[in-house]
Amino acid sequence: MRSPAPAVPAATLVAVLVAVLLAGCSGPTDDAPRPDASSPEASATTTPDAPAAAEPSSLSSPSASATPVPHRVSLPALAQKDFNGGRLRLGAEVLRTATQRQYEVTYRSGDLTVSGRLAVPAGDGPFPALVLAHGYIDPAVYVNGQGMTRERAWLADRGYVVLHVDYRGHAASDPDRSDGMDMRMGYTEDVINAVHALRRWRGPVDDERMAVVGRSMGGGVVYNALVAQPGLVRAGVVFAPVSSDAVDNFDRWIRNDPGRDSLSSRILRRYDEPRRNPDFWAGISARTYFGDVTEPVLIHHGTLDDSCPLRWSRQTARLMRAAGVDVTLRTYPGEGHAFGPQFELSMQRTERFLARHLG
């Protein structure tokens, strides 16, 4: 026969009962952190039938998960990537002067090969280095190094190694597999990887003295790079930039462009209207994450810019200052989007800014 179980002392039973009762009463304390009522986490909502709702939001409330998973098309998702920029290869020499040489180049960005144009100053170096992000040019007509030729030559003449990024889907780069649906995250990845490629190149580059410079759409790419990879470079400069709010840019150049009806419809089918899926649109807007920016920023903008309104840069500068960013906005009375009469002044200011922050 099986021996009877030993008797449990009464004191032990009481201790166990008390422990169970205490565990059942435990819960969040009154001083646990709560989202600010004005934050995107507190105010943004997504309708149950929104096309993007199946993927976790980039702005999920902290209470929903200890480690929120960002939407795969978002700046937080980009920030989590492992960047592998490297294998910078010089191709044909396309320009030679007394002060610089320029080459067609390629480098790696993720699993893609991206082309560009590299300007190298005359001399031994090492030189401070810049990565250029050009504005929108139809990829079907774009050619290598197009869009910021003036800036590239001007800066190389003054002692900067300058890598002009063509972006995926442009010139000799591999195709853009997203077909425009990654909302410029791929272009941003290409610019970030260009910085890494320059650092890994055995050319005359001072790895510690680097900045990113963009124009128009490329200005938005620079904003994205600064928020996605704080500390990657030491400064950022933008000329006539797009809005730091992705909704502004979508409404201006995609939604209201009859030639882009198909793209607009595909974007809205996948990601829904901003008013119905604000989390997604905030997740691809640099201004949502200005608090992450650690580099000084210089913004150039003309008062007669009929492509990117000056008010966009004024608002971006205000939001950056509120987030603690060291930002300077320079306005140019009577200047349009392309910068004509005051181009030289804008470049002189850029050179002083870079000299101050790159040393």
Protein Blocks (a to p, Z undefined) as FASTA:
>chain_A
ZZddddddfklmmmmmmmmmmmmmgccdfkbccddfkbmklmpccdfklmklmpccfkbc
fklpmbdcddfbdfklmmmpccfbehiacdddfbdcfkbccddddddehjaccddddddd
edjbjadddddddddddfklgcehihilmmmmmmmmnopacdddebghiajbccdfknop
nnommmmmmmmmmmmmmmmpcbfcdfklccdddehjlmmmmmmmmmmmghkambdcdehi
acfbfklmmmmmmmmmmklmmmmmmmmmmnopfklmmmlmmmmgmklmmmmpcbdcdddd
dfklckbgfklmmmmmmmmmmnopacdddddehiafkopmlmmmmmmmmmmmmmmmnZZ
